[in-house]
Amino acid sequence: MDSPITSVESFRFLGTTITQDLKWEPTISSLIKKAQQRMYFLRQLRKAKLPAQMLVQFYTAIIESILTSSVTVWFAGATVRDKQRLQRIVRSAEEVIGRSLPSLQDLYVARARGRAGRITADPSHPAHGLFQPLPSGRRLRSIRTRTSRHKNSFFPSAVGLLNTS
């Protein structure tokens, strides 16, 4: 339409910051900030002597839901440092509650397998063709990639997760 297209450094879409270089650090920093703010309320509930089960429910509903928002999009491509920063919040919540909680890696694996399972079950899904079974029918064909950025995205990591289950 002969109108100029402007380029932006980053764009926020559904709570996820997508940067020009596809780094996930701004998204993860935002999630950490939100989770830290809600950790205050978890500590206040602990001071009020709520039972551990109620604290776990609060953590799952309020903090874990923030940490895992769009986790299948960014987790595979996140740096080790960013994953450690997120896991630190889970560990501090464990200390406050006094019970062990699922790690962020475990939550990612469960959600990625679930999403990949729904894609493989739906032939009308646009990504259904990326989950091709090998002739044996027991494993999926791995997705060939040339860049580590693509290798660390959802589809290749989901194929790997489905093959290891």
Secondary structure, 3 states (H helix, E strand, C coil): CCCCCCCCCEEEECCEEEECCCCCHHHHHHHHHHHHHHHHHHHHHHHCCCCHHHHHHHHHHHHHHHHCCCHHHHCCCCCHHHHHHHHHHHHHHHHHHCCCCCCHHHHHHHHHHHHHHHHHHCCCCCCHHHCCECCCCCCECCCCCCCHHHHCCHHHHHHHHHHHC
